[in-house]
Amino acid sequence: MPEAPIAAIGEVIDELRRLARSARRRLPAGETLATTALVHEAYLKLSKSSSASALDRRHFFALAARAMREILVDAARRRQVRGVEGDVAEDFAPTSDLEAENLVAVDQALHGLAEIQPRLAEVVMCRFFAGYTEEETADILAVDVRTVQRDWVKARAWLAQWHQRPG
Amino acid sequence: MAMARSEAQLARWRQLDQWLDELLALPPEARSDYLQALRERDAEAAAELSALLAAGEGGESPLDRRPAVRLDPSFGRTHRPGEQIGRYRLQRLLGSGGMGEVWLAQSSADAPWVAIKLIRTHLSSRVLSERLARERDILKRLRHPGIAALLDSGLSEEGEPFLVLEYVEGQALLEAAAQRGWDLAQKLRVFAAIADAVAAAQSHLIVHRDLKPANILIDAAGRPKLLDFGIAKLLDDSGVGASTELTLNLGRALTPAYAAPEQMRGEPVSTATDVYALGVVLHELLLGLRPQRSDPAAPIQSPAQRARRERGDRQLAQQLRGDLEVLLRKALAPDAADRYPNADALAADIHAWLEQRPLRAQPDAWHYRLRKLVRRHRVASAALLAAVLALLIGGGLAWQRSVVAELAAARAERAAARAEYVQDFMESLFANDLPGMAREDLPTTAELLSRGAERALTETAAEPGARLNLLLSLARIQVGQRMWQAAEASLTAALALAPSVADLPAWRVAAIEAELASTRTQLAPGDRQRGIDALDAAYRRAEALGAPADWRMGALQQLIAAEVDLNLGDSARAHAAELIRMLGEHPDLSPALRLSALTQASVAHSYDQQYRAEAEELAIQALQVARQAFGEVHAEAAYAGMRLAAVLRIKGDVPAARPHAQRAAELARQVYPDTHPQRARILEELARVQMRQGEIAEGIALWQEVLAARVAHYGESSFAAARTRSFLAAALLRADRLDEAASQASRAMADLGREVPPSHALLLDATGYAAQALLRLERTAEARALLPAVSAPPPADLAPAQRWRFFDLQLSRVQSEEPAAQPGLLAELVARISIEQAGARDMASVMLTAATMALRMNQAATARLALDAAAVRIAQDDSTHLSEVLALLEVIAAGQGADREALRVARDRVVARRSTRHESVRLADAVLGADR
């Protein structure tokens, strides 16, 4: 996946945040924030943005996954800093300390994964942060489903490795 | 978790990763062998690998605890066939654009197919649907055969906004043109229809903003249909849509080829923006290429040249050269102000090209117009044309010859030679309806006409029939230019020539006599009555001799005009009745003829209180005919609307007049170029209405605009401009802008003085305004110099019905005399004029003015006389509601015994009718004194 310009990600993040905010208000409490509309709207809006030239689907959704990572991790970190209360109305906020910790851990691991094999990080962002299925991830990253499956296993492996053995 | 990695470690990990990959690719049973093999090479690695494998496939992992978020990347098909959106069932996907999907749907099995456009937007659907609802009503009114109609809009159950549009089956424009093998003329015909559709929408003040060939479908019958009209704006306001894309997207890869420069810059759009898009579409349609320019501010590269060079199409290049190139350049001018102002103007020029008439876009060159005309008509002989040219031009032999040569190649037709050609030619050069052509542009019209007249009178080369028509056309033009004597000479000559013309119907001779009589009524204004009688007689003769209906109706209209001018209400109405009867007898008359007949019939009834209802009814009918026959947005509709407003205003129902006057003015602004006389005429009506409603400042502004237009068209010192100045002066007087009023009125007097006899109503009015202004400025001596002496009798040539104007001036004269002398002079004047017979209504007004003056001077006897005289006339015809004023003055005249309460009541009644500025009110206020 080509390296997306920072500006583009920033826009995706802003857009998703915004959409989530309005979408969340419409959702009953506790419902999963997953709407087709959210992504479509973000896609439309961003496809108009000047820094995203000839934005195609795959690229966009890959970006979206990346953006979701930023958003979720950011929310998790904030929760950790502020404590349990945090901002209840926070979009994409983790629902527990454990979840927050989890998110931060995975995020940190991503750096390592990316250094070993960039696609590993991509797969994690797609599967973990954006919640795409294996098939969807494969489509977006333009690889085989089995590759995605293998990458997932590897990612799990490496995370476990690093958790057990610091450094 | 700190991640300090050394390069070595990283390399190690990468290696492991690769092995892990290989390992995972193996079926489970083969893995142990792999590991075994690795153990032998690198035991540590093998151990690590095993651990990794175990961790990867089993155990717990943070990765297993996903956050409760999921983005759904199944972007694309949000709906399925058979799904219900509102009351429509989706059939199949027609396409998906930037704004959403478009589905074919129907509301029930037999219902017509519609196109449902689902709008995807990040905006809250509630906000969008509110906006949709607002705009929808405007867009729904946009019904035109060339535009895919917006039928409905709504919100789906999921809260998705959608639009319901007329379903159009057709081919996109460029594909259709190519596949159906259209030639240039056909392409232009289709394009004209497209431009007409855009113009219709623009008349509803809807700009398309996203015109492009993909948005123009051609149906099986070859008719264009525009899609997405107004949708762009609607969505634009909501932040979704073409314009937003463009304004945000200056560096976008997709070239917004159809966007006008101002759109690219994010500036406001206008009807000229659509013109630009239309220009690009036309260019592409004709050449198959998009226009190009060397730099953004330059005009486009010559289409003709590009046709030759880039398309290798010599024939096309030839066809494009000249008019079409000028047209394209004008439509595609970088500056919106240089383009056609709206689609209607562009359509007009396309139609003009198709009908081989001159284009507005072309500068007004004599030879250009002539060439055009030559192509339109076939002429009998080159000699005839040479004669015509000699009449009008005189010099310029070289191009005369070239035109003659063109004619020589043309086929001959006698009828054309006689009637249409000459008439058309000359009238087209001089007629008042030439768009925006200022008088100054015509090289000394009067000179040409007199030279032409001379030659026409002596020219013997042309055959008598053609010469006759030439003289008649000349006469008509001369009448239009108010050159009465010249017209008389032409008509007399025509009459003399008549016997030598073969096959001339007898009624035509009588018709010429009627024209002559009509002209003579202008020459001898004092003898107008006799002139009208002569005209009437000639008309009867023509009728008896079998004059056709259309001529008779025209003549009746002329008669009515003359009679109205002289306040011969009964005769005018009788002729109007005849006109209406003829309308009933000849249902096949052209709408234009019907319209002018109805209009004039309305005018005939306008000035008599009893018949105002008829006047109104006729004006309403005329407006209907205009709208039906010519369309809502057309010059005729504007003019007819104006006439209705005038009727209502004169009747006194100013609030009813206002909307008509307003609408007519709006139409006129759209339909006519700025300096067109008809536009000015229509705006004038609105100005009058505004003045009546007390909107003095607006009225003045409008009068000034009208004046500017007339000055531009007719000339600074022209009759038309002078007349306008006079009305402007009256308005300025009301606004207390005395200096301006004085200056305009004096100018009007000077200019009118050159054109009309001293006793002309307009001149008298202008004099009155000037004098009033000067009096109020206390430039008494100057005022006096303008006004007739109190002892002077009214001029002999002043029509009795107009005498009141003269007396009005004399009243002003009294005001300009020494205060000591005033009472005596006033008494003298009142005594004399109180016995005046004619013009009851207007005389009443004059008498009341006199009475007011007398009361101010405490001249009870004079006041009494004036009031009695007024009372008698008001009893005869109080069409101006002067009775309240009379009542007020009576109370004041009652002197010391006047009941203050009665005075106040009477005063208030007058204020309700008029305004607090009426003289009588001022007087009442003075009497009531400090109480008020």
Contacts between the chains, C-beta under 8 A, distances in Angstrom:
chain1	res1	chain2	res2	distance
A	15	B	122	7.6
A	18	B	122	7.6
A	19	B	122	6.3
A	22	B	124	6.6
A	32	B	68	5.1
A	32	B	69	7.0
A	32	B	70	6.4
A	33	B	68	7.5
A	33	B	69	5.6
A	34	B	69	6.7
A	34	B	70	4.0
A	34	B	71	6.9
A	34	B	72	6.1
A	35	B	72	7.3
A	36	B	72	4.7
A	36	B	74	6.8
A	36	B	75	7.6
A	36	B	78	6.5
A	37	B	120	7.8
A	38	B	71	7.0
A	39	B	71	5.2
A	39	B	72	6.0
A	39	B	73	6.4
A	39	B	75	6.3
A	40	B	75	5.7
A	40	B	78	7.2
A	40	B	120	5.7
A	41	B	120	6.5
A	41	B	121	7.0
A	41	B	122	4.1
A	42	B	122	7.6
A	43	B	75	6.0
A	44	B	98	7.2
A	44	B	120	5.7
A	44	B	121	7.5
A	44	B	122	7.1
A	44	B	240	7.7
A	45	B	122	5.3
A	47	B	98	7.8
A	48	B	244	7.2
A	48	B	245	5.3
A	48	B	248	5.6
A	48	B	249	6.1
A	49	B	248	7.1
A	50	B	248	6.5
A	50	B	249	5.8
A	50	B	250	6.8
A	50	B	251	5.3
A	50	B	252	6.9
A	53	B	251	7.8
A	53	B	252	7.3
A	53	B	253	5.6
A	54	B	253	5.6
A	57	B	73	7.6
A	57	B	75	6.0
A	61	B	71	7.4
A	61	B	73	4.4
A	61	B	75	7.7
A	64	B	71	5.7
A	64	B	73	7.5
A	65	B	71	7.3
A	68	B	69	6.7
A	68	B	71	6.4
A	72	B	67	5.6
A	72	B	69	6.8
A	92	B	67	7.5
A	92	B	69	6.1
A	94	B	67	6.5
A	95	B	68	7.1
A	98	B	65	7.6
A	99	B	65	6.8
A	99	B	67	6.4
A	102	B	62	4.8
A	102	B	65	5.2
A	103	B	67	6.4
A	105	B	1	7.2
A	105	B	62	5.0
A	106	B	62	5.3
A	106	B	63	6.4
A	108	B	1	5.5
A	108	B	3	7.2
A	109	B	1	7.8
A	109	B	62	7.8
A	111	B	3	6.3
A	112	B	3	5.6
A	112	B	5	7.7
A	115	B	5	7.1
A	115	B	10	6.0
A	115	B	13	7.9
A	116	B	10	7.5
A	116	B	13	5.2
A	116	B	14	5.6
A	116	B	17	5.0
A	117	B	14	7.3
A	117	B	17	5.6
A	120	B	17	7.9
A	124	B	63	6.9
A	127	B	63	7.9
A	128	B	63	5.7
A	128	B	66	5.8
A	128	B	67	8.0
A	129	B	67	7.4
A	129	B	69	7.7
A	130	B	69	7.7
A	130	B	70	7.4
A	130	B	71	4.7
A	130	B	73	7.9
A	131	B	66	6.5
A	131	B	67	7.9
A	131	B	69	5.8
A	131	B	70	3.3
A	131	B	71	6.1
A	132	B	70	7.9
A	132	B	71	7.0
A	132	B	73	5.9
A	136	B	73	5.3
A	136	B	74	7.6
A	139	B	73	7.9
A	140	B	73	6.6
A	150	B	21	6.3
A	150	B	24	4.6
A	150	B	25	6.9
A	152	B	63	7.6
A	153	B	24	5.9
A	153	B	56	4.0
A	153	B	57	5.8
A	154	B	17	6.4
A	154	B	20	5.6
A	154	B	21	7.1
A	154	B	24	7.2
A	154	B	52	7.7
A	154	B	56	6.0
A	155	B	56	7.9
A	155	B	63	6.3
A	156	B	55	6.5
A	156	B	56	4.7
A	156	B	57	7.7
A	156	B	61	4.5
A	156	B	63	5.4
A	157	B	20	6.6
A	157	B	52	4.1
A	157	B	53	6.8
A	157	B	55	4.7
A	157	B	56	3.2
A	157	B	57	8.0
A	158	B	13	7.8
A	158	B	17	7.8
A	158	B	52	7.3
A	159	B	55	8.0
A	159	B	61	5.8
A	159	B	62	6.1
A	159	B	63	6.2
A	160	B	52	7.8
A	160	B	55	3.4
A	160	B	56	7.3
A	160	B	59	6.3
A	160	B	61	6.0
A	161	B	51	7.2
A	161	B	52	6.2
A	161	B	55	6.4
A	162	B	1	6.3
A	162	B	3	7.7
A	163	B	1	7.6
A	163	B	62	7.6
A	166	B	1	6.0
A	166	B	2	7.0
A	167	B	2	6.8
A	167	B	3	7.9
A	167	B	4	6.5
